[in-house]
């Protein structure tokens, strides 16, 4: 093959490769989200409870909400199947078979409220009222033995709940990853 033909072949191949690998097209999935579209999902609740809404709920009330809206995924008493187990597992995290549940692993009760309010029930996220979310949170916390069945959860009491594994988390900053 002549030098000219080799050079032409290389240039043609390079052209095809640059189109295949250097394409700037995207898969065209979704669309950019506007601040107005994002606002209803901006529901973050921190460990200190900042941003918790008004409302309240007890474990007794939460038991019924859980039965109606959560048990089909998490089992009748939070034991799991088909979705994650929510109850039990205390003392297993350092074992050969750790069981990570709300009661054994999660560091803050406010995280439970945040997650339930934002993402549950799975087939209808953000449909629970604040009272229902407080009640379901109270039920799950009581089922794990973290609070008494008689305790009422609200914006003042929920952040004060001491989760069993809270002390085993630490904040990682870029400087301490070395």
LINSUL-V948351 format. One record per backbone hydrogen bond with DSSP energy under -1.0 kcal/mol. NH is the residue of the N-H (numbers start at 0). CO is the residue of the C=O. If there is no record, write none. Layout:
BEGIN
NH/CO
NH/CO
END
This chain:
BEGIN
5/1
6/2
7/3
8/4
9/5
10/6
11/7
12/8
13/9
14/10
15/11
16/12
17/13
18/14
19/15
20/16
21/17
37/33
38/34
40/37
41/38
42/40
48/45
51/48
56/152
61/57
62/58
64/60
65/61
66/62
67/63
68/64
69/65
70/65
72/69
73/69
74/70
77/74
79/73
80/82
82/72
85/77
86/77
91/88
94/91
104/100
105/100
112/108
113/109
114/110
115/111
116/112
117/113
118/114
119/115
123/120
126/123
132/128
133/129
134/130
135/131
136/132
137/133
138/134
139/135
140/136
141/137
142/138
143/139
144/141
145/140
150/147
152/56
157/153
160/157
165/162
167/164
168/165
175/172
176/173
END
